[in-house]
């Protein structure tokens, strides 16, 4: 692997996590603004959506597979 591929993989990893975070925030916003009927539900949907996204976040293996699938850039293996 070249340094350029390492930099591309790092960049695509940051982009993937940014998309995941933004999707979570948008989903929480939709739940709070359009689904919740009172303040208690607003608080619950706002807090628990973010907490569930943290607990159920994708692991590194899954993210690497998806980055390879969509961009063609794979993670480097360190050989020593």
C-alpha positions as CSV (number, residue, x, y, z in Angstrom):
1,X,0.0,0.0,0.0
2,X,1.2,3.5,-0.7
3,X,0.9,6.5,1.5
4,X,-1.7,7.9,-0.9
5,X,-4.0,4.8,-0.3
6,X,-3.5,5.2,3.5
7,X,-4.5,8.8,3.3
8,X,-7.5,8.0,1.1
9,X,-8.6,5.3,3.5
10,X,-8.3,7.7,6.4
11,X,-10.3,10.3,4.5
12,X,-13.1,7.9,3.6
13,X,-13.3,6.6,7.1
14,X,-13.8,10.1,8.4
15,X,-16.5,10.7,5.7
16,X,-18.3,7.5,6.6
17,X,-18.4,8.4,10.3
18,X,-19.5,11.9,9.5
19,X,-22.4,10.5,7.4
20,X,-23.3,8.1,10.2
21,X,-23.4,10.9,12.8
22,X,-25.4,13.2,10.6
23,X,-27.9,10.5,9.8
24,X,-28.3,9.8,13.5
25,X,-28.9,13.5,14.2
26,X,-31.4,13.8,11.4
27,X,-33.2,10.7,12.6
28,X,-33.3,12.0,16.2
29,X,-34.6,15.4,15.0
30,X,-37.4,13.8,13.0
31,X,-38.5,11.7,16.0
32,X,-38.4,14.7,18.3
33,X,-40.1,17.2,16.0
34,X,-42.7,15.0,14.2
35,X,-43.3,11.8,16.2
36,X,-43.1,12.9,19.8
37,X,-46.4,14.2,21.2
38,X,-45.3,15.7,24.5
39,X,-42.2,16.9,26.3
40,X,-41.5,13.6,27.9
41,X,-41.5,11.8,24.6
42,X,-39.3,14.5,23.0
43,X,-36.7,14.0,25.8
44,X,-36.9,10.2,25.5
45,X,-36.6,10.1,21.7
46,X,-33.8,12.7,21.6
47,X,-31.8,11.0,24.3
48,X,-32.4,7.4,23.5
49,X,-31.9,7.7,19.7
50,X,-28.4,9.0,20.2
51,X,-27.7,6.4,23.0
52,X,-28.9,3.6,20.7
53,X,-26.8,4.8,17.8
54,X,-23.7,4.8,20.1
55,X,-24.4,1.3,21.4
56,X,-25.3,-0.2,18.0
57,X,-22.6,1.6,16.1
58,X,-20.9,-0.3,13.3
59,X,-17.6,-1.9,14.1
60,X,-14.3,-1.3,12.2
61,X,-14.7,-4.5,10.2
62,X,-18.1,-3.6,8.9
63,X,-16.9,0.0,8.1
64,X,-13.8,-1.3,6.2
65,X,-16.0,-3.6,4.1
66,X,-18.3,-0.8,3.2
67,X,-15.5,1.6,2.4
68,X,-14.0,-1.1,0.1
69,X,-17.3,-1.7,-1.5
70,X,-18.1,1.9,-2.3
71,X,-14.7,3.4,-2.9
72,X,-12.4,0.5,-3.7
73,X,-9.8,1.6,-1.1
74,X,-8.9,-1.1,1.5
75,X,-7.3,-0.8,4.9
76,X,-3.6,-1.4,5.1
77,X,-2.1,-4.4,6.9
78,X,1.0,-3.5,8.9
79,X,3.8,-5.9,8.1
80,X,6.7,-5.9,10.5
